[in-house]
Amino acid sequence: MSKAAPRLYPLTALLVLLLVAVSPALADVSGRVVSVHDGDTLTVLIDQRQVRVRLTDIDAPELGQPFGTRSRQSLSDLCFGKTATLDVRGKDRYKRTLAHVTCAGTDANFEQVRRGYAWTYVRYAGPGSPLLALENEARAAHRGLWQDSAPVPPWDWRRNGRQSARSNGARAGS
């Protein structure tokens, strides 16, 4: 046995412990939706613990943005008080659980985009995401935020500041 072998054992044990600790968090879990923060964030009660969940691959208008409150209402109609199944993908920098969410059998991520109350977040969803076809369909049908002639994506709204986004032609539609 080489001298390096004894040093590898504690490292291997640590890796195994980390994998065991993380694995259950990356499984499908279910709970009841107890609040809806906005069009892409909700809180789910899982094992008597409230878990803040950010829907993956979509980005909904901010509450102060046109269609922000309508987007939240849409997600609330889909999920509030219902059982949600989470396909957990990890955590974001705000420590929210990132998940693909199904509420009472309806794919909430897809439905928010189909209804026109969220953009496909291509940066995370990828260029071949089926969400893009749903977004194009909603845009062509002028559903939800696509009623606006020049909707401001939430990532631009956040980056440019709410005031400059407002002055760039965003109209009150929420």
Secondary structure, DSSP 4 states (H G I P E B T S, - for coil): --THHHHHHHHHHHHHHHHHHHGGGGSEEEEEEEEEEETTEEEEEETTEEEEEEETTEEPPPTTSTTHHHHHHHHHHHHTTSEEEEEEEEE-TT-PEEEEEEETTEEHHHHHHHTTSSEE-HHHH-TT-THHHHHHHHHHTT-GGGGSSSPPPHHHHHHH-HHHHHHTT-----
